[in-house]
Amino acid sequence: MKRDALPQLGPTLSQGAVWLNEAVKADEVSDPFLFGSSIPGRLYLSHAGSAAVTISLEVDEKGDGRWSKWFEAGLKPNEGKWLSVSAYEWEKKNGEWKRYLDANGQPVGVGSGWGPSAPPMPWVRLRSSASLTRATAIFFSGLDRTTARPGTDAVFTGIGSPTGSGVLPATVRARGENKGTLHYMPADGSALYELNADLKLQRVEDAAGLAYHKANCAIPAGVLTSDAASIIYTDDSGRRWRLPKGELAFDKDSAAGPARVCREVCTERDLFNAGGTFYELPAENAGGFAKVRPVCTHNRRIHDYCSWRGLLILTGIEPGAPAGEHIIRSDDGKAAVWAGAVDDLWKLPPPTGTGGAWKDTSVKAGEPSDPCLIWGFARRELSLSHTNAEPVKFKVELDLTGDGMWVEWKTIPVAPGEKFSASLPPEVQGRWLRITSNKDVTATAGLIH
């Protein structure tokens, strides 16, 4: 792979902490954090102390151990805040760092253009003016996906749409015992096809293989549920997680039954399919569903998928789709698959959808909503409304890490008949969002991605 192709393999979205709910001594420096200067950066700072403190950020411009002060951030007692810390917003003049200002004297940041050439600051560390209790400093770096490469989703031509006239639904599995072939069974279980190393898909008469496929490759039903607000996934521990919906056609199964929701396609990483969007799902030992992130919104009637001989195989092909570079058809025309690389998924449109915690839902005071995913979505527009005759306050919290580390963004008062709507600022980062009402109420809390 050529070096200039690497930026096309998905977003550079990442996070890491130098302090995480820990005690910090006055004037004690944190470990250096690899920061770089080519991507936007954000920082969440907090402490639980009873006095105001000043946090200094220092940079090592050349990686040679020579540190200089970058800027300072003040924290009130027991305060947490998000900051934009993009290197692009700064320049060094006469030995001092100064924030780059536009013609109107405003700092230039994400979404409003860039300053001059980004200064080199590969390493950043923090220092506090006073001892800290339960200090946290988490860096968020990178960009969400905002656009797909123009025209490149054409490689997925032939996969059925959710509102189309139909697809060829089938289940697939990579065969074991070093056979090196793939079995394909139409959803009605009427036949068995085999894809070989020469990419020839042909019908085979294998009663034992067909029986094994039926017994071991059925697509589970009821993995996902939904309500008027969003898609709901309940994990093995009984925890509920909410994901955005896509096209309305995905609200119900196709005539062939449920589509595959989850399958491992890379080592210890599953591909999770919900509402027309693919997500990357880490293994349980790497955080599991709490660390899920969206890859793309495909909006296609994909019935099943698996990994085979280094390829990603998809079913749900349009009956009339011609064979081509990615579409493989059987000689009898009754079976077809799409074959390509897992990384081809980044060529599909960026993640979008409509979801949220509540839609005309009866809500109890003080009970947090289910977590709603916001990580990896470029658009994060929140709306709040209710039917009470009196004002209601909604507390908005974010889980910073996916480990249940909930912090308050703000509490939003909403008057009777009013609809609050606002996008989360770019510097406000986290993995999940939840809402809590201060009163029993029928409320709507929506998210547009």
C-alpha distance (Angstrom), angle and dihedral (degrees) to the residues before:
residue distance angle dihedral
M1 . . .
K2 3.79 . .
R3 3.77 118.3 .
D4 3.81 94.1 -121.6
A5 3.82 89.1 58.9
L6 3.81 93.6 61.8
P7 3.84 95.7 81.9
Q8 3.81 88.0 57.6
L9 3.81 93.0 63.3
G10 3.77 97.6 84.5
P11 3.80 139.4 -67.7
T12 3.78 123.8 -40.3
L13 3.79 90.5 -133.9
S14 3.81 112.3 151.0
Q15 3.79 143.9 142.6
G16 3.79 139.3 -155.4
A17 3.80 138.5 168.0
V18 3.80 134.8 -138.7
W19 3.82 92.1 -172.5
L20 3.79 124.7 27.3
N21 3.81 116.1 179.8
E22 3.79 91.7 -42.4
A23 3.78 140.9 133.9
V24 3.81 114.9 -99.9
K25 3.78 126.0 -168.4
A26 3.78 122.8 -133.2
D27 3.82 113.5 -88.4
E28 3.82 90.9 4.3
V29 3.81 111.8 137.9
S30 3.77 122.3 -134.9
D31 3.77 124.2 -127.0
P32 3.83 112.1 -79.9
F33 3.80 113.5 -93.2
L34 3.80 121.0 -148.3
F35 3.77 102.7 -119.3
G36 3.81 113.1 157.1
S37 3.76 124.1 -171.0
S38 3.78 107.5 -116.7
I39 3.83 100.1 81.2
P40 3.82 135.2 49.7
G41 3.78 115.5 -92.3
R42 3.78 133.7 -157.6
L43 3.78 131.4 -173.2
Y44 3.78 133.0 -157.8
L45 3.81 114.4 -155.6
S46 3.79 127.9 -176.9
H47 3.80 143.7 151.6
A48 3.80 137.3 179.5
G49 3.80 98.5 -137.9
S50 3.80 126.5 126.8
A51 3.81 95.6 -128.5
A52 3.79 134.8 62.7
V53 3.81 116.2 -101.1
T54 3.78 138.6 -171.1
I55 3.81 120.9 -133.1
S56 3.79 116.7 -156.8
L57 3.80 121.2 -155.0
E58 3.79 115.4 -151.3
V59 3.79 129.2 -170.1
D60 3.79 135.3 -151.9
E61 3.79 101.2 -150.4
K62 3.80 98.9 -169.3
G63 3.77 103.7 23.2
D64 3.81 90.4 -112.1
G65 3.80 98.0 118.2
R66 3.79 96.3 -101.2
W67 3.79 107.2 129.3
S68 3.80 129.7 -164.6
K69 3.80 132.2 -177.1
W70 3.78 113.5 -97.1
F71 3.81 104.0 -179.5
E72 3.81 143.0 -45.7
A73 3.79 131.7 -115.7
G74 3.78 123.6 -162.2
L75 3.80 123.7 -143.5
K76 3.77 124.5 -163.1
P77 3.81 119.6 -139.9
N78 3.81 110.8 -62.1
E79 3.81 91.6 -4.6
G80 3.78 133.6 149.4
K81 3.78 124.9 -167.9
W82 3.80 142.4 168.0
L83 3.80 120.4 -127.6
S84 3.78 135.0 -169.3
V85 3.79 107.5 -126.2
S86 3.81 102.0 171.7
A87 3.76 113.2 154.8
Y88 3.80 87.6 -142.5
E89 3.79 89.4 69.9
W90 3.81 92.6 62.0
E91 3.76 140.9 65.0
K92 3.78 132.9 -179.3
K93 3.79 118.4 -121.8
N94 3.78 124.9 176.1
G95 3.79 91.0 -12.4
E96 3.81 95.2 -52.8
W97 3.78 130.3 101.8
K98 3.79 115.0 -121.0
R99 3.76 128.4 -177.5
Y100 3.77 112.9 -113.4
L101 3.79 112.0 -114.3
D102 3.78 129.4 -161.9
A103 3.80 125.0 -132.4
N104 3.80 90.0 -79.3
G105 3.78 93.9 52.9
Q106 3.80 94.0 -106.5
P107 3.81 123.6 134.3
V108 3.77 111.6 -102.6
G109 3.77 112.4 -129.0
V110 3.76 146.2 146.4
G111 3.77 111.7 -27.7
S112 3.81 95.9 15.0
G113 3.78 103.5 71.1
W114 3.79 134.3 -87.9
G115 3.75 136.8 -80.6
P116 3.79 124.8 -126.8
S117 3.80 121.4 -57.7
A118 3.77 108.2 -35.4
P119 3.80 112.3 -101.6
P120 3.78 116.4 -119.1
M121 3.79 110.4 -103.3
P122 3.79 108.3 148.9
W123 3.82 94.3 163.7
V124 3.81 131.6 42.2
R125 3.81 130.3 -176.2
L126 3.80 134.8 179.4
R127 3.78 133.8 -132.6
S128 3.83 128.6 -172.9
S129 3.79 126.7 -144.5
A130 3.81 90.4 -143.0
S131 3.78 140.1 19.0
L132 3.79 112.8 -75.1
T133 3.78 133.3 -147.0
R134 3.81 119.2 -148.6
A135 3.79 91.7 -8.4
T136 3.79 119.9 -173.5
A137 3.79 129.1 -171.5
I138 3.80 115.8 172.7
F139 3.79 123.6 175.6
F140 3.81 120.2 -150.8
S141 3.78 115.3 -166.7
G142 3.76 137.7 176.4
L143 3.77 138.5 38.9
D144 3.78 131.6 -75.5
R145 3.77 115.6 -126.7
T146 3.79 109.7 -89.0
T147 3.81 103.4 165.2
A148 3.77 139.1 21.0
R149 3.77 120.3 -132.2
P150 3.83 105.4 -88.0
G151 3.78 113.7 -98.6
T152 3.79 97.0 -6.3
D153 3.80 95.1 110.3
A154 3.80 85.2 73.6
V155 3.80 86.5 91.2
F156 3.82 85.7 75.0
T157 3.80 94.2 56.5
G158 3.78 109.5 132.8
I159 3.80 98.0 40.0
G160 3.80 108.5 117.3
S161 3.80 123.6 -105.0
P162 3.81 121.7 -129.8
T163 3.81 91.1 -114.7
G164 3.81 97.5 39.3
S165 3.79 128.9 113.0
G166 3.80 94.4 -93.9
V167 3.78 146.4 -64.5
L168 3.79 139.8 -130.1
P169 3.83 99.4 -100.2
A170 3.79 115.3 -158.4
T171 3.78 143.6 149.1
V172 3.80 122.4 -124.5
R173 3.78 137.7 -166.0
A174 3.78 136.2 -179.0
R175 3.80 107.3 -122.6
G176 3.81 120.8 -125.0
E177 3.79 132.4 -146.1
N178 3.81 91.0 72.2
K179 3.79 91.6 -72.8
G180 3.80 90.5 135.5
T181 3.80 94.4 -153.2
L182 3.78 135.3 109.2
H183 3.78 127.7 -130.3
Y184 3.81 121.6 -142.0
M185 3.80 124.0 -169.6
P186 3.82 124.1 -175.6
A187 3.80 112.0 -122.4
D188 3.82 91.4 -107.5
G189 3.82 90.2 60.2
S190 3.79 91.9 -128.0
A191 3.80 99.3 132.0
L192 3.79 146.8 2.9
Y193 3.78 126.8 -125.8
E194 3.79 130.6 -169.8
L195 3.81 128.8 -147.1
N196 3.79 111.8 -157.0
A197 3.80 134.9 -163.6
D198 3.83 89.9 -89.5
L199 3.83 88.2 59.2
K200 3.79 91.9 -112.9
L201 3.81 113.3 148.9
Q202 3.78 112.0 -158.4
R203 3.76 139.4 157.6
V204 3.80 116.3 -101.8
E205 3.79 132.0 -166.3
D206 3.80 102.1 -131.9
A207 3.79 112.5 140.4
A208 3.79 93.6 179.3
G209 3.81 92.0 48.9
L210 3.79 91.5 48.8
A211 3.80 92.0 49.8
Y212 3.82 91.2 48.8
H213 3.80 91.2 49.3
K214 3.80 92.4 50.9
A215 3.80 91.5 48.9
N216 3.79 98.1 45.3
C217 3.81 109.8 26.5
A218 3.80 103.9 51.8
I219 3.79 113.8 134.9
P220 3.83 110.6 -117.2
A221 3.79 116.5 -119.0
G222 3.79 126.0 -140.8
V223 3.81 96.9 27.0
L224 3.80 89.0 132.1
T225 3.77 130.9 35.6
S226 3.78 129.8 -176.9
D227 3.76 143.6 -166.0
A228 3.77 132.6 -166.7
A229 3.82 90.9 -72.2
S230 3.79 107.6 47.3
I231 3.80 150.4 -41.8
I232 3.81 115.7 -64.3
Y233 3.78 126.3 -151.1
T234 3.81 119.1 -172.1
D235 3.80 114.1 -159.9
D236 3.80 128.2 -147.6
S237 3.81 90.3 -88.9
G238 3.79 92.0 55.9
R239 3.81 94.5 -107.7
R240 3.81 115.4 145.2
W241 3.80 122.1 -138.1
R242 3.80 127.2 -175.8
L243 3.80 127.5 -141.2
P244 3.83 129.2 -177.9
K245 3.78 122.8 -97.0
G246 3.77 123.7 -120.9
E247 3.79 128.1 -163.4
L248 3.79 115.5 -5.8
A249 3.81 91.5 -117.6
F250 3.80 89.0 70.6
D251 3.81 90.9 62.7
K252 3.80 88.5 86.3
D253 3.80 135.4 33.2
S254 3.77 121.1 -98.5
A255 3.80 121.2 -108.1
A256 3.82 87.6 -91.2
G257 3.80 92.5 61.4
P258 3.80 132.5 -112.4
A259 3.79 121.4 -8.4
R260 3.79 123.7 -130.2
V261 3.81 111.2 -84.1
C262 3.79 104.4 -177.7
R263 3.80 137.3 18.0
E264 3.78 136.4 149.5
V265 3.79 110.3 -107.7
C266 3.82 100.2 160.7
T267 3.79 129.1 31.2
E268 3.82 107.4 -67.2
R269 3.80 91.6 -14.8
D270 3.78 122.8 104.1
L271 3.77 127.7 -158.9
F272 3.80 107.5 -129.9
N273 3.81 117.7 -160.1
A274 3.81 118.7 -160.7
G275 3.79 131.6 153.7
G276 3.80 94.5 -14.8
T277 3.80 93.9 -51.0
F278 3.79 128.2 107.8
Y279 3.81 118.1 -142.0
E280 3.78 131.6 -169.2
L281 3.81 108.4 -124.6
P282 3.83 117.8 -165.5
A283 3.78 122.3 -145.2
E284 3.80 117.5 -91.7
N285 3.81 90.8 -103.8
A286 3.81 87.9 58.1
G287 3.80 96.3 50.7
G288 3.80 102.2 -75.7
F289 3.78 120.3 -145.3
A290 3.80 93.4 -10.8
K291 3.83 87.4 70.0
V292 3.81 97.7 44.7
R293 3.80 117.0 135.8
P294 3.82 132.4 -170.6
V295 3.79 119.7 -110.8
C296 3.80 105.8 -178.9
T297 3.78 143.5 -29.3
H298 3.80 104.5 -118.1
N299 3.83 99.3 171.6
R300 3.79 91.0 -159.6
R301 3.78 131.2 130.2
I302 3.81 94.7 -112.3
H303 3.79 108.2 174.2
D304 3.82 102.7 -175.8
Y305 3.79 140.2 -9.1
C306 3.79 141.2 -175.1
S307 3.77 143.2 165.0
W308 3.82 116.8 -101.0
R309 3.82 129.7 172.4
G310 3.82 90.4 -20.6
L311 3.81 92.9 -49.7
L312 3.78 132.1 110.3
I313 3.81 110.1 -127.4
L314 3.81 120.8 -159.1
T315 3.79 130.5 -175.2
G316 3.78 128.5 -160.9
I317 3.80 97.2 86.7
E318 3.78 121.6 170.5
P319 3.83 110.1 -103.9
G320 3.79 92.1 -124.2
A321 3.81 98.5 41.8
P322 3.82 108.7 127.8
A323 3.78 122.1 -127.8
G324 3.77 113.4 -98.9
E325 3.78 145.3 137.1
H326 3.81 92.3 -42.7
I327 3.82 104.5 16.4
I328 3.80 115.6 79.9
R329 3.81 116.8 -170.2
S330 3.78 132.7 -172.1
D331 3.81 119.8 -118.0
D332 3.81 91.3 -111.9
G333 3.82 91.1 53.1
K334 3.80 93.3 -128.0
A335 3.81 98.3 106.0
A336 3.81 133.0 47.7
V337 3.80 140.0 162.9
W338 3.78 137.7 -173.5
A339 3.83 114.3 -127.5
G340 3.79 127.0 -168.6
A341 3.79 144.7 113.5
V342 3.79 123.3 -57.3
D343 3.79 87.3 -125.6
D344 3.81 89.1 61.1
L345 3.80 85.5 79.0
W346 3.80 89.0 75.3
K347 3.83 86.7 66.4
L348 3.79 90.6 66.8
P349 3.83 120.6 88.4
P350 3.81 117.7 -72.9
P351 3.81 119.3 -95.0
T352 3.79 116.2 -73.0
G353 3.79 136.6 157.6
T354 3.79 147.4 126.5
G355 3.78 122.3 -101.4
G356 3.75 142.9 119.1
A357 3.78 140.8 161.3
W358 3.81 103.4 -79.6
K359 3.79 141.0 18.3
D360 3.79 113.0 -173.8
T361 3.80 86.3 -30.2
S362 3.78 127.3 163.5
V363 3.80 103.3 -118.8
K364 3.81 129.2 -167.1
A365 3.79 119.6 -138.2
G366 3.80 113.2 -102.5
E367 3.82 95.7 11.1
P368 3.83 112.3 120.8
S369 3.78 117.5 -134.1
D370 3.79 123.4 -118.3
P371 3.82 112.1 -78.1
C372 3.82 113.9 -92.3
L373 3.80 119.2 -153.2
I374 3.81 116.0 -115.8
W375 3.84 100.1 153.5
G376 3.81 113.5 112.4
F377 3.79 97.2 14.1
A378 3.80 117.0 117.2
R379 3.80 92.9 -156.7
R380 3.82 117.7 55.1
E381 3.79 108.2 168.8
L382 3.80 114.9 169.5
S383 3.80 124.7 -160.4
L384 3.82 128.3 -173.8
S385 3.78 131.9 -172.3
H386 3.81 139.7 149.8
T387 3.80 143.6 -174.3
N388 3.82 99.5 -126.7
A389 3.77 121.2 124.0
E390 3.80 89.1 -135.6
P391 3.83 132.3 55.1
V392 3.78 117.1 -83.3
K393 3.81 127.9 -156.5
F394 3.79 119.1 -142.4
K395 3.80 119.4 -161.7
V396 3.82 112.0 -148.3
E397 3.80 115.9 -156.1
L398 3.80 133.8 -179.5
D399 3.79 128.6 -152.8
L400 3.79 100.4 -136.9
T401 3.79 99.1 -162.2
G402 3.80 108.5 15.5
D403 3.81 89.0 -108.8
G404 3.80 96.1 101.4
M405 3.81 94.4 -88.1
W406 3.81 96.3 147.6
V407 3.80 119.6 -176.0
E408 3.78 129.3 175.4
W409 3.78 118.7 -108.1
K410 3.78 95.6 -177.0
T411 3.81 144.1 -45.9
I412 3.79 111.6 -115.6
P413 3.83 122.3 -156.8
V414 3.81 113.3 -148.3
A415 3.80 119.5 -166.6
P416 3.82 123.1 -143.1
G417 3.79 110.4 -76.4
E418 3.81 91.6 10.0
K419 3.82 125.2 123.8
F420 3.78 116.0 -153.7
S421 3.80 115.3 -153.5
A422 3.81 129.5 172.5
S423 3.77 140.6 139.8
L424 3.77 119.5 -117.9
P425 3.81 108.7 -107.6
P426 3.84 114.1 -107.3
E427 3.80 92.4 -112.3
V428 3.82 92.4 55.5
Q429 3.78 101.7 89.8
G430 3.78 134.6 170.4
R431 3.79 140.6 128.1
W432 3.80 102.9 -114.3
L433 3.80 136.9 22.3
R434 3.80 129.5 -153.6
I435 3.80 135.6 178.6
T436 3.81 131.7 -143.8
S437 3.81 124.8 -168.6
N438 3.79 122.7 -147.9
K439 3.83 90.9 -144.8
D440 3.78 140.2 40.1
V441 3.78 101.5 -95.3
T442 3.78 147.7 147.8
A443 3.79 102.1 -113.3
T444 3.78 146.5 167.4
A445 3.80 122.0 -144.3
G446 3.78 109.7 178.6
L447 3.79 135.0 -179.2
I448 3.78 126.2 -160.3
H449 3.79 116.6 -162.6
